[in-house]
């Protein structure tokens, strides 16, 4: 089975939606990332589940492609009661893997990650939220131990962007 070695199969197995919306009442941008497992017969990633894993990297960029880091202010970095995570730096990286805790996606499962970031509305013209899903065949430490460059054992599966909407 080609599975995780086939870009075509990986693209069919995963779906990604990204949205970014200015929240006037909070003076923040809400970036939402939805990842779901498509038509597969097992959890994702599968195969040698002790080794394979996904990383989901999200960043908010201005019109020139530079990361929009939030201004320095007293904002608690934590998961909020509303399910959103307050962001103080980019990228935000989520992991889907077997260990130390099994967070792999079940067939048909959808997982949502939501980030709130304080941003100067002046920098939001042309701004985009960018999310990339990377498939890793082997942890970096193990790749190096076997004489591989870790970058040779990871592939970009999906790259999506969404404009920031409802900017004042």
NORDA-V442159 format. One record per backbone hydrogen bond with DSSP energy under -1.0 kcal/mol. NH is the residue of the N-H (numbers start at 1). CO is the residue of the C=O. Records with the same first field share a line. If there is no record, write none. Layout:
# NORDA-V442159
NH = CO + CO
This chain:
# NORDA-V442159
5 = 2
6 = 3
10 = 6
11 = 7
12 = 8
13 = 9
14 = 10
15 = 36
17 = 34
19 = 32
21 = 30
22 = 165
23 = 28
27 = 23
28 = 23
29 = 117
30 = 21
31 = 115
32 = 19
33 = 113
34 = 17
35 = 111
36 = 15
37 = 109
38 = 13
40 = 38
44 = 105
49 = 47
51 = 48
52 = 48
53 = 136
54 = 96
55 = 134
56 = 94
57 = 132
58 = 92
59 = 130
61 = 128
62 = 66
65 = 62
68 = 60
69 = 67
75 = 73
80 = 84
83 = 80
85 = 114
86 = 78
87 = 116
92 = 58
94 = 56
96 = 54
103 = 97
105 = 44
109 = 106
111 = 35
113 = 33
115 = 31
116 = 85
117 = 29
123 = 120
124 = 121
127 = 124
128 = 61
129 = 162
130 = 59
131 = 160
132 = 57
133 = 158
134 = 55
135 = 155
136 = 53
137 = 153
143 = 139
144 = 140
145 = 141
146 = 142
147 = 144
148 = 143
152 = 149
153 = 150
155 = 135
157 = 133
158 = 133
160 = 131
162 = 129
164 = 127
165 = 20
